[in-house]
Amino acid sequence: MKKILVTGAGGFVGTRILAQLGDRYEMAAFPRGMLASADRGQVLAAVRAAAPEVILHTAAVSDTGYSEAHPDQSYRANVELTLWMAEAAREVGAKLVCFSSDQVYAGLPGKGPFGEEDVRTPANVYGRHKREAEQRGLEILPDAVFLRATWMYDLPGYGLPIRPNLPLNLLRAALRGEEAVFSPTDYRGVTYVRQAVENLIPAMALPGGCYNFGSENPLDMDATARAFCAAMGIAPRLTPGDRVRSLAMDCGKARRAGIVFDDTAAGIRRCLADYGLDSF
């Protein structure tokens, strides 16, 4: 049975990796809280001791606003830690699969969708740090895989941690009678996290490089929010905003390698069916 070491195992994605893949692989994780303060030597020693065949690196500071306000913390978590993982994977001969972000496309003009080669200099700190981690990580370990993930979501359940996401934000607005603002000039994919976790299985066999990873979305975010509301049978007060942005990705490279996602509108229907809510 293949041994997988998961970073960020207590987080939104990491807990779901352990829960969904634990019966198919031998799973290992860093001690809780270790990576928040560990230095390079401690990280390398822990990876040597675990001796994994695959490292799934999900640990990050992923809040774009927090990264903007705390760039030093973002750099350590999003760049330095990734480079230490690349060094460790090279030393023990493990396959390294890292979560990057659609934020590497922040600031590009037009609606997209953008391919992997369209990246320039991202417009925010988080995107710049993720891009640097990709570039320098691949210099250390050309076989590493960097998955540029979209905004992801899940519903509460299975005793797993949850965080604010698109369906929960819409549901909260509906229950509280609050306004929800989404812009018709804002474009990005939104992905059901459980489908993303399943697609990590073929991702572990990808050749080294960067891959757009998640649900494609031809809709703007105002239309996306309305499609989610229709699927969930809720009617919050939706107001069109004026944000102009595109993080929309062309996932053809991953698709040609056998990694297939529902589009964003279909993904919420899959999610509701998984939770037995598709008949409501």
Backbone as numpy.savetxt, mean C-alpha at the origin, in Angstrom:
# Nx Ny Nz CAx CAy CAz Cx Cy Cz
8.03 -25.63 3.68 7.18 -24.44 3.68 8.07 -23.20 3.68
7.81 -22.26 2.75 8.61 -21.07 2.61 8.47 -20.19 3.86
9.60 -19.63 4.33 9.58 -18.77 5.51 9.58 -17.32 5.08
8.61 -16.56 5.61 8.45 -15.15 5.27 8.59 -14.31 6.54
9.42 -13.29 6.45 9.58 -12.33 7.54 8.81 -11.06 7.17
7.91 -10.64 8.04 7.06 -9.48 7.78 7.49 -8.33 8.67
7.74 -7.17 8.07 7.95 -5.97 8.86 6.62 -5.22 8.96
6.46 -4.44 10.01 5.18 -3.76 10.20 4.06 -4.75 10.49
4.40 -5.83 11.18 3.44 -6.92 11.38 2.26 -6.53 12.25
2.36 -5.42 13.00 1.24 -4.97 13.81 0.38 -3.93 13.12
0.73 -3.58 11.88 0.03 -2.52 11.17 -1.14 -3.02 10.34
-1.73 -2.10 9.60 -2.93 -2.37 8.80 -2.68 -3.49 7.79
-1.61 -3.39 7.02 -1.31 -4.40 6.01 -0.65 -5.62 6.64
0.32 -5.39 7.53 1.06 -6.51 8.10 0.21 -7.51 8.84
-0.77 -7.04 9.63 -1.64 -7.98 10.35 -2.45 -8.82 9.38
-2.84 -8.23 8.27 -3.63 -8.98 7.29 -2.78 -9.98 6.53
-1.51 -9.66 6.33 -0.61 -10.65 5.73 -0.50 -11.88 6.63
-0.27 -11.65 7.92 -0.15 -12.77 8.85 -1.44 -13.58 8.91
-2.59 -12.89 8.92 -3.87 -13.59 9.04 -4.21 -14.37 7.78
-3.95 -13.80 6.61 -4.36 -14.44 5.36 -3.39 -15.48 4.84
-2.11 -15.27 5.07 -1.10 -16.15 4.49 -0.50 -17.12 5.50
-0.91 -17.00 6.76 -0.27 -17.79 7.82 -0.45 -19.29 7.69
-1.50 -19.74 6.99 -1.69 -21.18 6.83 -0.98 -21.72 5.60
-0.35 -20.84 4.82 0.34 -21.28 3.60 1.85 -21.13 3.66
2.32 -20.33 4.62 3.74 -20.07 4.77 4.11 -20.08 6.24
5.39 -20.29 6.52 5.91 -20.11 7.87 6.17 -18.61 8.05
5.46 -17.99 8.97 5.54 -16.54 9.12 6.39 -16.16 10.33
7.16 -15.10 10.18 7.95 -14.55 11.28 7.80 -13.04 11.27
8.03 -12.42 12.42 7.92 -10.97 12.53 8.96 -10.45 13.50
9.30 -9.18 13.37 10.18 -8.53 14.32 9.43 -8.34 15.64
10.14 -8.32 16.77 9.47 -8.02 18.04 8.73 -6.70 17.96
7.59 -6.64 18.59 6.73 -5.45 18.53 7.50 -4.20 18.95
7.48 -3.18 18.14 8.12 -1.91 18.44 9.61 -1.85 18.14
10.22 -2.97 17.79 11.67 -2.98 17.61 12.13 -2.04 16.50
11.42 -2.06 15.36 11.90 -1.31 14.21 11.77 0.19 14.38
11.01 0.62 15.37 10.87 2.06 15.62 12.16 2.66 16.17
13.01 1.84 16.79 14.22 2.37 17.41 15.49 1.61 17.04
15.37 0.49 16.35 16.54 -0.33 16.04 17.49 0.39 15.11
18.79 0.11 15.27 19.76 0.66 14.33 20.07 -0.39 13.25
20.93 -0.02 12.34 21.25 -0.90 11.20 21.76 -2.26 11.68
22.67 -2.25 12.64 23.25 -3.52 13.11 22.20 -4.43 13.73
21.29 -3.85 14.49 20.24 -4.65 15.11 19.29 -5.24 14.08
18.98 -4.46 13.06 18.10 -4.96 11.99 18.77 -6.12 11.26
20.03 -5.94 10.90 20.73 -7.00 10.18 20.84 -8.26 11.03
21.12 -8.10 12.31 21.23 -9.26 13.20 19.90 -9.99 13.31
18.80 -9.25 13.40 17.48 -9.88 13.52 17.12 -10.65 12.26
17.47 -10.11 11.10 17.18 -10.81 9.84 18.05 -12.07 9.74
19.31 -11.97 10.13 20.17 -13.17 10.12 19.57 -14.26 11.00
19.11 -13.88 12.18 18.56 -14.86 13.11 17.28 -15.50 12.56
16.47 -14.72 11.87 15.22 -15.25 11.33 15.46 -16.12 10.11
16.49 -15.82 9.32 16.86 -16.58 8.12 15.66 -16.81 7.20
14.99 -15.74 6.78 13.82 -15.92 5.91 14.22 -16.17 4.46
13.29 -16.72 3.72 13.45 -16.82 2.26 12.86 -15.60 1.56
11.90 -14.94 2.20 11.26 -13.75 1.66 11.10 -12.74 2.80
11.35 -11.46 2.52 11.02 -10.38 3.44 9.93 -9.54 2.80
8.80 -9.42 3.47 7.73 -8.53 3.04 7.82 -7.27 3.90
8.27 -6.19 3.30 8.56 -4.98 4.05 7.39 -4.00 3.93
6.56 -3.96 4.98 5.41 -3.05 4.99 5.57 -1.91 5.97
6.56 -1.97 6.86 6.73 -0.93 7.88 7.04 0.42 7.22
6.38 1.46 7.68 6.57 2.79 7.10 5.91 3.84 7.98
6.29 5.09 7.76 5.49 6.22 8.20 4.73 6.67 6.96
3.44 6.33 6.88 2.71 6.48 5.63 1.75 7.68 5.60
1.66 8.42 6.68 0.81 9.61 6.71 1.56 10.74 6.02
1.03 11.21 4.89 1.75 12.23 4.13 1.90 13.52 4.91
0.89 13.90 5.67 0.97 15.12 6.46 2.01 15.01 7.55
2.07 13.85 8.21 3.06 13.64 9.26 4.48 13.67 8.67
4.65 13.04 7.51 5.97 13.05 6.87 6.39 14.47 6.53
5.44 15.29 6.09 5.75 16.67 5.74 6.22 17.45 6.98
5.57 17.18 8.11 5.90 17.90 9.34 7.10 17.32 10.07
7.41 16.05 9.81 8.51 15.37 10.51 9.39 14.64 9.48
10.08 15.38 8.64 10.85 14.75 7.56 11.97 13.83 8.04
12.57 14.13 9.17 13.64 13.26 9.67 13.09 11.88 10.05
11.95 11.86 10.73 11.34 10.58 11.08 10.90 9.83 9.83
10.35 10.55 8.88 9.95 9.92 7.63 11.15 9.32 6.91
12.25 10.04 6.89 13.44 9.55 6.18 13.97 8.26 6.82
14.01 8.25 8.13 14.50 7.03 8.78 13.58 5.85 8.47
12.27 6.05 8.63 11.32 4.95 8.46 11.18 4.52 7.02
11.16 5.49 6.11 10.82 5.18 4.73 12.02 4.96 3.81
13.16 5.52 4.19 14.37 5.32 3.37 15.37 4.43 4.08
15.88 4.88 5.24 16.96 4.13 5.88 16.55 2.71 6.22
15.36 2.53 6.77 14.94 1.18 7.14 14.82 0.29 5.92
14.34 0.83 4.82 14.24 0.05 3.59 15.62 -0.36 3.10
16.59 0.54 3.18 17.94 0.21 2.72 18.57 -0.85 3.61
18.30 -0.80 4.92 18.81 -1.85 5.81 18.19 -3.20 5.46
16.91 -3.19 5.09 16.25 -4.44 4.69 16.88 -4.99 3.41
17.22 -4.10 2.49 17.85 -4.53 1.25 19.23 -5.15 1.54
19.99 -4.52 2.42 21.30 -5.08 2.78 21.14 -6.44 3.44
20.18 -6.54 4.34 19.97 -7.80 5.06 19.50 -8.89 4.11
18.59 -8.55 3.20 18.11 -9.54 2.24 19.24 -10.03 1.35
20.09 -9.12 0.94 21.24 -9.52 0.12 22.14 -10.46 0.90
22.35 -10.17 2.17 23.25 -10.99 2.98 22.72 -12.40 3.17
21.41 -12.55 3.44 20.87 -13.88 3.74 20.29 -14.56 2.51
20.31 -13.88 1.35 19.79 -14.48 0.13 18.28 -14.54 0.07
17.60 -13.56 0.70 16.14 -13.54 0.71 15.60 -12.65 -0.42
14.41 -12.97 -0.89 13.69 -12.11 -1.82 13.08 -10.97 -1.01
13.27 -9.74 -1.46 12.72 -8.58 -0.76 11.59 -7.98 -1.58
10.41 -7.87 -0.94 9.25 -7.23 -1.56 8.85 -6.07 -0.65
8.93 -4.85 -1.16 8.67 -3.65 -0.37 7.42 -2.93 -0.85
6.66 -2.39 0.08 5.55 -1.53 -0.29 6.08 -0.12 -0.52
5.89 0.38 -1.72 6.12 1.77 -2.03 4.74 2.44 -2.11
4.57 3.47 -2.91 3.31 4.22 -2.85 3.00 4.92 -4.16
1.70 5.09 -4.43 1.28 5.90 -5.58 1.68 7.36 -5.40
2.10 7.76 -4.19 2.51 9.14 -3.96 3.79 9.51 -4.72
4.49 8.52 -5.28 5.65 8.87 -6.10 5.22 9.62 -7.37
3.93 9.57 -7.71 3.42 10.28 -8.88 2.88 11.67 -8.54
2.92 12.06 -7.27 2.37 13.34 -6.86 3.06 14.48 -7.60
2.24 15.36 -8.17 2.76 16.53 -8.86 2.85 16.39 -10.36
2.65 15.20 -10.90 2.68 15.04 -12.35 1.45 15.73 -12.97
1.61 16.36 -14.12 0.47 17.01 -14.77 -0.43 16.00 -15.48
-1.68 16.38 -15.67 -2.60 15.53 -16.41 -3.33 14.55 -15.52
-4.24 13.79 -16.14 -5.10 12.85 -15.43 -4.46 11.49 -15.25
-3.38 11.18 -15.99 -2.87 9.83 -15.98 -3.76 8.94 -16.84
-3.71 7.63 -16.66 -2.91 6.93 -15.66 -1.43 6.90 -16.02
-0.60 6.84 -14.99 0.83 6.91 -15.15 1.46 5.52 -15.09
2.47 5.31 -15.93 3.24 4.09 -15.90 4.48 4.25 -15.04
5.15 3.14 -14.81 6.28 3.13 -13.88 7.38 4.09 -14.28
7.55 4.36 -15.56 8.64 5.21 -16.01 8.28 6.70 -16.01
7.06 7.03 -15.63 6.62 8.43 -15.65 7.05 9.24 -14.44
7.63 8.59 -13.44 7.99 9.28 -12.19 9.04 10.35 -12.46
8.83 11.52 -11.83 9.84 12.58 -11.85 10.24 12.84 -10.40
10.18 14.09 -9.96 10.44 14.38 -8.55 9.10 14.55 -7.85
8.73 13.64 -6.95 7.43 13.74 -6.29 7.26 15.07 -5.56
5.99 15.51 -5.46 5.69 16.84 -4.95 5.59 16.90 -3.44
5.67 15.75 -2.74 5.60 15.79 -1.28 6.74 14.98 -0.68
6.99 15.20 0.59 8.12 14.56 1.29 7.98 13.04 1.26
6.78 12.56 1.57 6.58 11.11 1.60 6.89 10.49 0.24
6.37 11.07 -0.83 6.63 10.54 -2.17 8.11 10.58 -2.51
8.80 11.67 -2.14 10.23 11.75 -2.43 11.01 10.69 -1.68
10.62 10.46 -0.43 11.33 9.44 0.35 11.07 8.05 -0.21
9.84 7.77 -0.61 9.55 6.46 -1.21 10.32 6.27 -2.51
10.43 7.32 -3.29 11.17 7.22 -4.55 12.65 6.99 -4.29
13.21 7.69 -3.32 14.63 7.47 -3.00 14.86 6.04 -2.51
13.93 5.52 -1.72 14.07 4.15 -1.23 14.06 3.16 -2.39
13.20 3.40 -3.37 13.18 2.53 -4.55 14.53 2.56 -5.26
14.99 3.74 -5.58 16.21 3.88 -6.36 17.42 3.28 -5.65
17.60 3.65 -4.39 18.77 3.17 -3.67 18.64 1.71 -3.27
17.42 1.28 -2.99 17.20 -0.13 -2.67 17.55 -1.03 -3.83
17.18 -0.62 -5.03 17.49 -1.44 -6.21 18.98 -1.40 -6.55
19.67 -0.34 -6.16 21.13 -0.33 -6.34 21.78 -1.37 -5.44
21.27 -1.51 -4.22 21.81 -2.51 -3.29 21.42 -3.91 -3.71
20.16 -4.07 -4.12 19.61 -5.39 -4.40 18.74 -5.31 -5.66
19.33 -5.50 -6.83 18.57 -5.35 -8.08 17.37 -6.30 -8.20
17.37 -7.38 -7.44 16.27 -8.34 -7.49 15.09 -7.93 -6.60
15.23 -6.84 -5.85 14.14 -6.40 -4.97 12.95 -5.94 -5.79
11.77 -6.09 -5.20 10.51 -5.69 -5.84 9.89 -4.57 -5.02
9.56 -3.46 -5.67 8.90 -2.34 -5.01 7.50 -2.19 -5.60
6.50 -2.31 -4.74 5.10 -2.27 -5.15 4.52 -0.91 -4.83
4.18 -0.16 -5.84 3.60 1.17 -5.65 2.11 1.02 -5.38
1.78 0.98 -4.11 0.42 0.67 -3.68 -0.46 1.91 -3.68
-1.75 1.69 -3.90 -2.75 2.75 -3.83 -3.21 2.92 -2.38
-4.14 3.83 -2.17 -4.88 3.92 -0.92 -5.66 2.61 -0.77
-5.57 1.98 0.41 -6.23 0.70 0.62 -7.29 0.79 1.71
-8.20 -0.16 1.71 -9.30 -0.14 2.67 -9.69 -1.55 3.06
-10.40 -1.63 4.16 -11.03 -2.86 4.64 -12.19 -2.43 5.52
-13.00 -3.39 5.92 -14.06 -3.14 6.89 -13.63 -3.71 8.23
-14.19 -3.23 9.34 -13.83 -3.78 10.64 -14.22 -5.25 10.75
-13.34 -6.04 11.33 -13.65 -7.45 11.52 -12.42 -8.28 11.76
-12.63 -9.51 12.19 -11.57 -10.50 12.40 -10.57 -10.06 13.47
-10.93 -9.08 14.30 -10.04 -8.64 15.35 -8.79 -7.94 14.85
-8.81 -7.43 13.63 -7.64 -6.79 13.04 -7.75 -5.27 13.16
-6.61 -4.58 13.22 -6.66 -3.12 13.34 -7.25 -2.49 12.09
-7.92 -1.40 12.27 -8.53 -0.68 11.15 -8.04 0.75 11.20
-8.13 1.45 10.10 -7.74 2.85 10.04 -8.71 3.57 9.11
-8.75 4.89 9.16 -9.66 5.61 8.26 -9.41 5.24 6.81
-10.48 5.00 6.09 -10.37 4.66 4.67 -11.64 5.08 3.96
-11.69 4.90 2.67 -12.80 5.47 1.90 -14.17 4.96 2.33
-14.44 3.64 2.38 -15.80 3.23 2.78 -16.15 3.63 4.21
-15.19 3.57 5.13 -15.50 3.96 6.50 -15.74 5.46 6.62
-14.99 6.26 5.88 -15.23 7.70 5.89 -16.63 8.03 5.37
-17.03 7.35 4.31 -18.37 7.58 3.75 -19.46 7.12 4.71
-19.25 5.97 5.33 -20.23 5.46 6.29 -20.37 6.39 7.49
-19.24 6.90 7.99 -19.30 7.83 9.12 -20.06 9.10 8.74
-19.81 9.60 7.54 -20.52 10.80 7.10 -22.02 10.55 7.00
-22.40 9.37 6.52 -23.82 9.05 6.41 -24.47 8.94 7.78
-23.78 8.30 8.72 -24.36 8.09 10.05 -24.45 9.40 10.83
-23.50 10.30 10.63 -23.47 11.54 11.41 -24.13 12.71 10.69
-24.56 12.49 9.46 -25.13 13.59 8.70 -24.12 14.65 8.32
-22.86 14.23 8.17 -21.79 15.18 7.86 -21.56 15.27 6.35
-20.96 16.36 5.95 -20.60 16.56 4.55 -19.32 15.78 4.24
-19.26 15.15 3.08 -18.04 14.49 2.59 -17.67 15.14 1.27
-16.42 15.58 1.16 -15.98 16.34 -0.01 -15.00 15.51 -0.82
-15.32 15.30 -2.09 -14.44 14.60 -3.02 -14.44 15.37 -4.34
-13.27 15.45 -4.95 -13.11 16.33 -6.10 -13.26 15.58 -7.43
-13.94 16.19 -8.40 -14.02 15.61 -9.74 -12.75 15.84 -10.56
-11.74 16.50 -9.98 -10.45 16.66 -10.66 -9.33 15.98 -9.86
-9.71 14.98 -9.08 -8.77 14.19 -8.28 -8.90 12.74 -8.74
-7.77 12.12 -9.11 -7.81 10.77 -9.67 -6.82 9.87 -8.94
-7.29 8.70 -8.52 -6.39 7.68 -7.96 -7.15 6.37 -7.85
-6.43 5.28 -7.82 -7.03 3.99 -7.53 -7.22 3.82 -6.03
-8.21 3.00 -5.66 -8.46 2.66 -4.26 -8.65 1.14 -4.23
-7.94 0.46 -3.33 -7.82 -0.99 -3.42 -8.28 -1.69 -2.14
-9.01 -2.78 -2.31 -9.41 -3.65 -1.20 -8.17 -4.40 -0.71
-7.80 -4.19 0.54 -6.51 -4.68 1.03 -6.40 -6.20 0.98
-7.50 -6.91 1.16 -7.40 -8.37 1.14 -7.03 -8.90 -0.25
-7.48 -8.21 -1.29 -7.04 -8.61 -2.63 -5.57 -8.29 -2.82
-5.12 -7.18 -2.27 -3.69 -6.84 -2.35 -2.84 -7.89 -1.66
-3.28 -8.36 -0.50 -2.51 -9.38 0.22 -2.45 -10.67 -0.60
-3.55 -11.09 -1.18 -3.52 -12.30 -2.02 -2.55 -12.13 -3.18
-2.49 -10.94 -3.73 -1.61 -10.71 -4.87 -0.14 -10.59 -4.49
0.15 -10.61 -3.19 1.55 -10.69 -2.79 2.15 -12.05 -3.12
1.32 -13.06 -3.25 1.85 -14.39 -3.58 2.53 -14.37 -4.95
1.86 -13.94 -6.03 2.60 -13.84 -7.30 3.65 -12.73 -7.29
3.46 -11.70 -6.46 4.44 -10.61 -6.42 5.80 -11.11 -5.92
5.81 -12.14 -5.09 7.07 -12.67 -4.57 7.92 -13.31 -5.67
7.30 -13.59 -6.81 8.04 -14.20 -7.93 8.40 -13.21 -9.02
8.09 -11.93 -8.83 8.37 -10.93 -9.86 9.87 -10.69 -10.00
10.32 -10.36 -11.21 11.70 -9.87 -11.36 11.86 -8.55 -10.62
13.07 -8.21 -10.28 13.32 -6.98 -9.56 12.87 -5.75 -10.32
12.43 -4.73 -9.58 11.99 -3.49 -10.20 10.81 -2.88 -9.48
10.25 -1.83 -10.07 9.08 -1.14 -9.52 7.83 -1.53 -10.30
6.74 -1.72 -9.58 5.48 -2.14 -10.19 4.34 -1.34 -9.58
3.47 -0.80 -10.43 2.20 -0.25 -9.95 1.34 -1.41 -9.48
0.76 -1.27 -8.28 0.17 -2.44 -7.61 -1.13 -2.03 -6.96
-2.24 -2.41 -7.57 -3.53 -2.10 -6.98 -4.60 -1.97 -8.03
-5.75 -1.51 -7.62 -6.90 -1.36 -8.50 -6.76 -0.11 -9.36
-6.91 -0.29 -10.65 -6.97 0.86 -11.53 -8.35 1.51 -11.39
-8.44 2.78 -11.81 -9.69 3.50 -11.59 -9.88 4.56 -12.67
-10.80 4.35 -13.60 -11.05 5.37 -14.62 -11.88 6.54 -14.10
-12.43 6.41 -12.89 -13.31 7.43 -12.34 -12.52 8.48 -11.56
-13.07 9.69 -11.48 -12.52 10.67 -10.56 -13.00 10.33 -9.14
-12.46 11.01 -8.13 -12.77 10.64 -6.75 -14.20 11.00 -6.35
-14.77 12.03 -6.94 -16.18 12.32 -6.67 -17.05 11.17 -7.18
-16.81 10.73 -8.42 -17.57 9.62 -8.98 -17.28 8.32 -8.24
-16.03 8.15 -7.79 -15.67 6.95 -7.03 -16.45 6.89 -5.73
-16.51 8.01 -5.01 -17.25 8.05 -3.75 -18.72 7.72 -3.98
-19.29 8.23 -5.05 -20.70 7.95 -5.35 -20.91 6.47 -5.70
-19.94 5.87 -6.40 -20.04 4.44 -6.72 -19.96 3.60 -5.44
-19.09 3.97 -4.51 -19.00 3.26 -3.23 -20.29 3.39 -2.45
-20.85 4.59 -2.42 -22.11 4.79 -1.69 -23.23 3.95 -2.28
-23.31 3.88 -3.60 -24.34 3.07 -4.24 -24.17 1.60 -3.88
-22.93 1.11 -3.88 -22.68 -0.29 -3.55 -23.04 -0.59 -2.10
-22.80 0.38 -1.20 -23.05 0.16 0.23 -24.48 0.53 0.63
-25.24 1.13 -0.29 -26.62 1.50 0.02 -26.72 2.62 1.03
-25.80 3.59 0.97 -25.83 4.73 1.89 -25.91 6.02 1.09
-26.32 7.10 1.74 -26.49 8.36 1.03 -26.00 9.53 1.87
-24.68 9.62 2.09 -24.15 10.79 2.79 -24.27 12.04 1.91
-24.03 13.17 2.50 -24.09 14.43 1.77 -22.74 14.64 1.08
-22.69 14.38 -0.22 -21.45 14.48 -0.99 -21.39 15.83 -1.69
-20.26 16.51 -1.51 -20.06 17.82 -2.10 -18.81 17.78 -2.98
-18.91 18.19 -4.23 -17.71 18.21 -5.09 -16.69 19.22 -4.58
-15.44 18.78 -4.48 -14.36 19.66 -4.07 -13.60 20.20 -5.26
-12.48 20.90 -4.99 -11.72 21.53 -6.06 -10.26 21.06 -6.12
-9.96 19.96 -5.47 -8.58 19.46 -5.50 -8.23 19.01 -6.91
-7.06 19.41 -7.38 -6.56 19.00 -8.69 -5.33 18.12 -8.46
-5.45 16.84 -8.78 -4.36 15.90 -8.52 -4.61 14.63 -9.30
-3.55 13.95 -9.68 -3.71 12.60 -10.18 -2.60 11.70 -9.66
-3.01 10.62 -9.03 -2.12 9.52 -8.65 -2.55 8.25 -9.38
-3.36 8.40 -10.42 -3.89 7.24 -11.14 -2.77 6.47 -11.82
-2.79 5.16 -11.67 -1.70 4.33 -12.17 -2.18 3.36 -13.25
-1.32 3.12 -14.21 -1.49 2.07 -15.20 -0.78 0.84 -14.66
-1.54 -0.20 -14.36 -0.97 -1.41 -13.74 -0.71 -2.52 -14.75
-0.54 -2.13 -16.02 -0.32 -3.13 -17.05 0.93 -3.97 -16.85
1.99 -3.39 -16.31 3.23 -4.16 -16.11 2.99 -5.32 -15.16
2.33 -5.06 -14.03 2.01 -6.14 -13.09 1.01 -7.12 -13.70
0.03 -6.61 -14.43 -0.98 -7.48 -15.03 -0.34 -8.44 -16.03
0.60 -7.96 -16.80 1.28 -8.84 -17.76 2.09 -9.91 -17.05
2.44 -9.67 -15.81 3.17 -10.67 -15.01 2.21 -11.57 -14.23
0.90 -11.44 -14.46 -0.07 -12.32 -13.83 -0.73 -11.79 -12.57
-0.51 -10.52 -12.24 -1.10 -9.92 -11.04 -2.31 -9.09 -11.46
-3.50 -9.56 -11.12 -4.73 -8.95 -11.60 -5.57 -8.48 -10.42
-6.03 -7.25 -10.50 -6.93 -6.67 -9.51 -8.27 -6.34 -10.15
-9.34 -6.36 -9.33 -10.58 -5.72 -9.74 -10.31 -4.24 -9.95
-11.11 -3.57 -10.80 -11.01 -2.12 -10.79 -11.62 -1.60 -9.49
-11.44 -0.32 -9.23 -11.83 0.23 -7.93 -13.31 0.04 -7.63
-14.17 0.28 -8.61 -15.61 0.15 -8.38 -16.01 -1.29 -8.11
-15.35 -2.26 -8.77 -15.65 -3.67 -8.52 -15.08 -4.14 -7.19
-13.98 -3.51 -6.75 -13.34 -3.94 -5.52 -14.25 -3.81 -4.31
-15.03 -2.74 -4.23 -15.91 -2.58 -3.07 -16.99 -3.65 -3.07
-17.42 -4.08 -4.23 -18.42 -5.15 -4.28 -17.81 -6.46 -3.79
-16.55 -6.72 -4.12 -15.87 -7.92 -3.61 -15.76 -7.85 -2.09
-15.38 -6.68 -1.59 -15.25 -6.49 -0.15 -16.57 -6.77 0.56
-17.65 -6.18 0.08 -18.96 -6.38 0.71 -19.37 -7.84 0.66
-19.09 -8.53 -0.43 -19.43 -9.95 -0.54 -18.63 -10.77 0.47
-17.35 -10.43 0.65 -16.52 -11.16 1.62 -17.09 -11.04 3.04
-17.72 -9.92 3.33 -18.27 -9.70 4.66 -19.76 -10.04 4.73
-20.29 -10.65 3.67 -21.70 -11.03 3.66 -22.65 -9.87 3.61
-22.20 -8.75 3.06 -23.02 -7.54 3.01 -23.51 -7.21 1.61
-23.29 -8.10 0.66 -23.62 -7.78 -0.73 -25.12 -7.84 -1.01
-25.89 -8.42 -0.10 -27.34 -8.51 -0.32 -28.12 -7.34 0.26
-27.39 -6.40 0.93 -28.08 -5.26 1.57 -28.14 -4.08 0.61
